[in-house]
């Protein structure tokens, strides 16, 4: 309730505008002495806790109503039923009224369903600069061919044609007389340059389209970018001349070049911004030399206002530029145009399917302080929030999608007048009209009594349990004029007996009455005739006023039931002292303020059950259970004297022992006997404080080791380890020998033997030459 209190509301109307959870108590006797009128405004729960009944609380809530709710159209293509475009409904509801309270959203559902056989108007806007010469030849037969293909989608299709070149001023075109007559070079026969020309209004006669387009001639200009934006603007705003119907409107923009936009007109001395109006005379745009090109944002606005979806059919070279443009223009598509426009029909059909399969909601300008939030429920369980909540994709004909729309008013209009906003799917003519009515005043203000005697002889209007003073009067009951406020005589009424403090220094004296000062923490308040009381200066416990177990009234704690003490920190509830055996403090202490005070020094803990020097239940009864169940142990000789204080039952196995969950306290025990065997038992105490023991009749004794397998295993392990080591050694030797042999073979192959004679060899044959012999 802090927002409600901080608003410092002087009237019910101001209070309900402070927040959706703020209420105003109009009961006359609601305020305590010293409380200002603004204390009537608070959180609803706070008002209830202060004694304001529901029928005395003003808390108007927002509402919504449907004024027009025509069901979406269900029909199939080819049926006998032929509806006019205005009779086809794709969005539901159509008209709503919302009553908005500040901060409280009103949410409604909106359906959208694509109607089958919906009429289509398509306008083909073509660049007729010289570079598009070969494209014009293919477009001349576009009419009948496109009619044939589009009639597969709709039985009501119309087509129109327009062309553009460039602004007819320098430096965009050559203004010499010869070039104005024929801008093309050589013997080419071209028509005079123009900005935009509407060649054919929208018609359902494809042959007429072919005839008129066939009569068109190419033109030319100087620079590369074209004046297509001028043409798009005229197509969008000249709906009457072009013949647009309230149906699906498609604009095909065909070019092989870039575009001029706002600011480029300065090159030709044109500085006036585009006015966004129609300037067609005899189907020709006449103001291209006067107004600059439109900006992209201006085009987006006009295309959206006129529900026109744009298809950019451009060549591969300019794909990147027009894709960036597409991101700025909602409900637009880009297709790749072949060099001679031969694929234009398929391009149009693909782009239309892409555009029509997506619905994007947009709203008109919102009034100040009003916000809107969307959530979409699309096909195949795909949901969207935020900006994605505005749209659904992959919608086929006949598919129905749903949107959840929340409208919130964060403040009231200054004059409280009604406002109207509209929501529509981009590219569609249908829309939802929402009338916004703002709840700025309470109902009880209409029942106010002007010049009421309850407001000091008629010095104010008594409304909603409080006085709204006339001008120049103040006070709770308008009992003072503004001239009397600071009078010393008035201050005397604000002092306690034998005190010089005005309003206990916790407030101001207004008209002889104390108006208590507000604290920064809105939950802390001063009250009383002299503001001598407060609700925050009581004794504290655990850092909380009155320990959180009472209410501070005039600096004294009023405790809740079962609590006492100056700080309500003493609990009279004994449940926290209850031990597990059902006794308070285990019978070994007293319960004081919800906490056990143990009288036996050995016992501790919250319920006096912890004993550090005591044996546990299992250890304490181990010997007695052993002697009674198995006739052995330390107490077997004195068993009949010391161990007859419990009832014992033998069970076959551990599964037969009592399990947890029974009402009596139960302990499961596992202990060793004198033979080192484990035995199991349970110990419990029933409601009559009788001890009951259940014992498993057969202890679990450990078995001795089997010597033969151990010895055999050790011997086998030693033998196997030895064999493994020998095998590893043998394997290593084999590997070593093979490496040495391989090395020898390699060196043998690489050896080179030189042929020569032994130096100490002497032949056995001696040859003597006769010196006298001359060979004769």
Phi, psi and omega in degrees: 000005184298320179298322181292318182288319181296337180295338178053046187291132178264349180216168181295322180298317177296326183293311185289344176275351181286335180172160183290343182257009182271135176233163182237126178270121183260005178295134186294322185264025184285319186284139172277167178298134179090346181279137179283168179300328182296344178290347176290340181263120182198174174300145185302318180293323179295320177297320180295317181293336179270005172097015178270117183289164184297321182283353175259003182255128175268119182210069182294143180244153178288154179223171176216149179217149180258122181266328180218124187219061180287133183292144179298148187285135174238107175203160183248154178295140177090356179285166182292334183287117177245112183260147171289154180305323182288347179267356180268130182243124179243353182226139185214135000281178183252336182212132183226158169233128180241128172260117189251128169259143184308127176083353182253112181286148171246125186245135177222161180259145179230128179258145172226133180220123178291122180279142177281148178062040181279136183298150181227133169249127181235126179247123183261112182253116190242140173284121180252028172290166191300329183293348181260019184301310183291333179291324182300324180299319181286329181287338182300333180254016185291325189305300184292323181294317180291324176303314181300315183289317184289337178288349171287339180262319182215148178272353182238092184231134177232151184225144176224171184217139174215160181222159180213158174228280186193164175300142187269047175225160173291148004263019183282324176228163175276126184263013174292146184306319182295318181288332176292327177284317182215099184285354183270156180270164177069214182263017179290134179262101182244156179275163180298145180293151180210163181276300179211139180225127175273104185280317186217123173293162182300128184215159176261014180255102181295326181294323179295322175301311181300320183294311184290321179292326179296337180273355183282148178238153181286156176231199182199162177212179187268312186269167184284311179295150183249170181266042183295332182294324175301317182293317180299319180299316181292321178298323183287319189263345181263055184296324182294314181292321184280330175096029177298137172258169177278064180226191175295122183248120180244134175241114178264117182253108187250123181202166175235024183217177178279201186216152169270150175220183188310131181107329180291340180295341180298334178299330179257015179078018181258117185242345180287128179293153180299133185271355177067028179240166182277130179227053178263126171233122185055039176066021178235137178285119189258354187248023182294331180278352187254320182251144178292168173298150176286156174279166179296318180298322178295319177297316179303316181298312184289321178296321179291317180300324184260011174056041182258129176258131188255136175243115179269107177261098187232160181287165184303324184300326185252017179302314184299319182296313184283337173290324174295321178295321178301322180295339181266341182250109179299152179053053174227161181219158179235132176233152182272117181272132177291168186302328182243018177064024182289339184258018189294326182294311179296325178298315181296316182295316179297318180293320178298316179299322179294316181291318185285346180273002180233133175243130180233123180272139172225153180241156176289175182301132183274145174297159180302132177086358180257132177239157181225142182227138184244147170220128185252145175236095188264192180292154173058032175073017180274120179246152180223148176230171181063223179293328177290343177287350179276347190223158173225141181243171178058040179270124176267168178298132180092350179284142178245127177239163187230142175236143175249120187241127179247130177244129183231134173260122180266353176199163178269144173299153184301319181261358178070016183286158178286155178229158178233131172237158181232141177237132180213155173283134179302133178087000179241152182274339183286153182206163175252124179261126184240119177268120182261123175243133188255132177271101184246349179227158178272158179296325184291342179290336176287342181261011181296149181251106179295147178049047185287142175295340177289347180252059175049074174062037173081028180269014179190175178260126180269111182218141176054036175083003182219163180266132169256109192287149172290165181299133179092356180243145177221176183105162181302322182245023178057034187279350183237152169266162183295341180283338186263358192301315187261023180291139180292330178297325179291324182298331182299329180287349184256008179253138173287163178299140178058031179226144177260356183280132176274122179055037177055025183061019181243014181190188180238149179268113179240115178058039178076009178233142179281129170249109189292145180289144176271144178264163181299320173277111187293345178279348179260123184227147169267150179208180183099161182300323180249021181057033183274350181254154171209170183246025182222002180252035175267169176298147183243155175217133184057032178078004182247143176295129182055029178062011184075007184243023180191181181241134179273116179235116179050048173069018176229135181280129168256109189280151172289163176305147179074012175229147179213178181103162182294333178247018180052034183260006179251112181273136176268002180278126182263003183295330180287345180265358185285124178280170182293340179270008177087001180260148177288124181054033176060019182072011185235025179184183180240149181265116180234118180054041177079008181230139181282133171251101188287127180273335176268119187297334181292332187261140182222185177095170184297335180234023177057038180253347181272130179223107184291329184263358182268146173290152175289168181302316183294311182294326182292328185253005183302309185295319181293320179295321182294318183287324182282325184274322188238002177057043176207172183110180185293332185256020184292335180277333181246028187295317184291336180271319189261345192236032180254017185272006177220158176267131185243140177228131177270139177234161187286319186214174181293334179294336183274354177291152175301141183254159179301151180117347178283160184292330183279145175301132189226137176235130175265131186234146175223114185228161176260139176266188184293340180264015183062030175259146177272133172233149188241140177204164174238150181230127179215161178235125181275186184296337180269014181062027175268134178276134182233129181238132172246130185235136173286125191289341182243116177289160177260107183258141180287143178266147180287163181288150177270109190292315188301310179298327181294311180298314181299320179295319180295312180300313181299322179296318181296317181297313182296323179294319178298314179298320180297318180296318178299316181297319179296316180298316180298317181297318179296320180295318179299315180298319181295314180298318182295324178293320181293319180295318179297321179296318179297315180299320181295317180292325179296319181291328183277355183290138177241124183258116179279135177270127180194168182267150176291127183294341181259006180278134175236130182290151178279350183261132178244131181248126180246132180254127178284120181291339181275348184281128183244017176083019180271000000 
